[in-house]
Structure formats: structure tokens, C-alpha cells
Amino acid sequence: MAIVSKIDEVRKDFSAIKKYNYLNTASVGLLPKQTIEAMKRYLDEERMYGNIYWREWEEKLEQVKKLIAELIGAKKEEIAITSNTSEGLNIVANGIKWKRGENIVLNDLEFPANIFPWQNQAKKHNLEIRITKSIGGKVPLEEYEKQINEKTRVVAVSWIEFQNGFKHDLKALAETAHAHGAYLVVDGIQGVGMLDIDVKKMDVDFLACACAKWLISPIGTGFLYVRKELIDEIDVAYVGWRSDEDPDNYGYRWFKLADTARRFEVGSPSFIGIQGLLESLKYIHKIGIKRIEKKDLELAEYLVEQLQNLDVRIVTPLEEDKPQTAIVSFTCKNVKEMYDNLLKNNIVVSLRLNAIRVSPHFYNTKQEIEELVNLVKTLKCNEIK
Ligand SMILES: Cc1ncc(COP(=O)(O)O)c(C=O)c1O
């Protein structure tokens, strides 16, 4: 089936939008029908025959890595396939050769996926966790500079914060981290697939990402980018047959790690997930990330403009009255009731930390934003701010 190339024609590929006004990609993205069909085809025409199609599946895995690498400005050899963001972050956290007394710098807006793996290392190796404080929903570089010092080994940050859409300046953070000899480890899940990124230009050391949100892919698919020079620098916490330089050699021997990021993959991946991931990545590439970014930001800006006419409090930090990303959060006194009412009307958003988080993607429209805003107005959120 041909993939549509015009961004406004995509809606026919997402049948979920007939039933719901789905403004919730920051939670889970919608699957295009090409992805669903590829997964069904895999089961009905390939997997039912055992291992007959194994080589084709391996080839698809390689294509997936190529498309991910192209999307983020990396090389295919720097990509390991994972099941989710947490796995990627743990591969890095467990692989660092920690020294007692070192510290890890986080910030107070992070999702637990990017907190707990570091706390775990802190407990094991006697490390300090230093929290950079946000101010008005932003985490200024100056605040980071107060926390990062000569003992900092890692600065771990979400490119885009899940709760309010704040976007970190990764390049500036990388510069500061590197000046102190620290790694910049990025949780990319809330940005990759929404905004364009080039990990080389940003000088990111590691980027862990799941593909189920903005990359509109099956839940349980993800990747880890490891900068080439660092592949050898971090230990492998797990080693399996796929970590070896020659995974097709089944004879007894001492393993020799692959010189690519494949060394961080242990055994067989979820090939059904890979089928879906490949179709979704092709879909994203076909539209083009720059066009997706433009559409997503247009929708978010429109939403902010509309919300500014209501008496709700926009939690998302704005730059010259505009959101930086397609995650927009707002709150009011009766926020839980408001959220329940939106859901009752088939408008799907998230309730996060006492705010309604709206996250449109390229398959949404301005009309859908208006529908949400009109309902918020009707439910009189403004009266009980
Ligand atoms: C910033 C961030 N990191 C990670 C996750 C999820 O982690 P994982 O991919 O490991 O399920 C989420 C949301 O679910 C998130 O918002």
C-alpha cells in the first residue's frame, strides 16, 4: 500500500481518529494502518512457518537501524535495538565504570524512567544525586552550572520534559557536561518523531528512546544510540549470543564483543515489533520529520492561542507566547473533573501532575483543537481557576 506523501492526507491511515479526538501522543501514539497490516502479515504469512523467514526478519532489523540512524543523524553501527527507554538508560547506567564519590546530575521535572536507574547506581556505588531546580517550568543552564562540577560523571536529561513540554538546549548542556568530563545521557522519547534532531550536532553521548509515542510504533520497541567512540568505553552488563562479533557461530568459544552497538543487544528481538517499527519509520520518513515538526508546532501554537482566551493557567513555559514543542499543559481548579469530562466526550488527553496535558501529532487538526477548547469553555474551567 502506498504511503501518502501529503501531510493532510494522512488521516485516512489512522482509523482511531474516527472514534476519538485523540490528542495524547505524549502518552501513546496512534499506529498507522500500514503498521498494523505489516504485523498481521508477519503472523499470518511468515511467523506461522517457524524460522523460514528468519533471514528476512534480520534484514528488516538492519533496515530499522538504518532508518533510526538517518532520523537522528547517527550511524547505523551506533544503534542498538531495545524494548523501551528504561532498558537503554539502564544499559548506560550499568555500563559506566563508576568511582565512589562521583555524582549524577538530574533535574526536578524528570520522568521516573530517567531517575530510578541513576538512583540504583548511586546506591550501589556510593554516588551523589544532584537535582537541578526548575524555575517556572524551565530548567535554565545557569541552574545546571550550579550542580555540575568536577565530580559529575553523568548529566541525564529528557530532551523534552514529559509534564510540560520544556525543551532542553542539548548542545549547551553537552558543552557544559563535557567541559567537566561528564557524559550527556538523553531520554529522547518525548521528542524523537516530533522534532528534528541531530545527535552529532548536539554532541549527545547516549540517547535512549522508545518508539511507541511520537514514532507511532508498537509498544515494546525502542533503541539506544551510543556515540561510536564510547561503545568500547562502557561495560556490557549483559552479554548474549547477539552481542558477539559472530552471532551465527554456534560453537564453544570465548565471546568477542561486536565492535558496534549490537554488543548491547543480548538475544532475539521481538520480530513482530520490528515489522511494525519498520513500517512506522518508513511512514515518518515518507512524510519527513521537518514537515511533521512544522505541523506539530502549528497545532500546539494554535492550542496555546486558544487557551490564552480562556482563564486557565498554561503550565507549559512559553517563548514569546509560543510553546517550544507539541506538549502543552494547562490547569484549573477542577482539573480532574475537567479531565473526566473531556474523556466522556471522547477527547483523549492525559492528566499529569494536576494538569491536563495535550499532545497533538501530525494526524490531528485545528478543528480537533477547537473541539477541545470549546468543551473546556463550556465546562467553565475559567470560573474556578
Ligand atoms: C520522559 C519519559 N521517559 C520514559 C518514558 C517511558 O519509559 P519506557 O519507554 O521505558 O516505558 C516516558 C513515558 O511513558 C516518558 O515520558
The ligand as a MOL file (V3000), in Angstrom:
LIG
                    3D

  0  0  0     0  0            999 V3000
M  V30 BEGIN CTAB
M  V30 COUNTS 16 16 0 0 0
M  V30 BEGIN ATOM
M  V30 1 C 10.2470 11.1540 29.5500 0
M  V30 2 C 9.7900 9.7240 29.5330 0
M  V30 3 N 10.6910 8.7380 29.6260 0
M  V30 4 C 10.3220 7.4520 29.5860 0
M  V30 5 C 9.0020 7.0870 29.4630 0
M  V30 6 C 8.6170 5.6600 29.3830 0
M  V30 7 O 9.6980 4.7950 29.5400 0
M  V30 8 P 9.7360 3.3950 28.8150 0
M  V30 9 O 9.9590 3.6310 27.3580 0
M  V30 10 O 10.8830 2.7050 29.4470 0
M  V30 11 O 8.4320 2.6920 29.0890 0
M  V30 12 C 8.0160 8.0920 29.3940 0
M  V30 13 C 6.5660 7.8340 29.2840 0
M  V30 14 O 5.9790 6.8370 29.3130 0
M  V30 15 C 8.4360 9.4330 29.4090 0
M  V30 16 O 7.5350 10.4250 29.3100 0
M  V30 END ATOM
M  V30 BEGIN BOND
M  V30 1 1 1 2
M  V30 2 1 2 3
M  V30 3 2 2 15
M  V30 4 2 3 4
M  V30 5 1 4 5
M  V30 6 1 5 6
M  V30 7 2 5 12
M  V30 8 1 6 7
M  V30 9 1 7 8
M  V30 10 2 8 9
M  V30 11 1 8 10
M  V30 12 1 8 11
M  V30 13 1 12 13
M  V30 14 1 12 15
M  V30 15 2 13 14
M  V30 16 1 15 16
M  V30 END BOND
M  V30 END CTAB
M  END
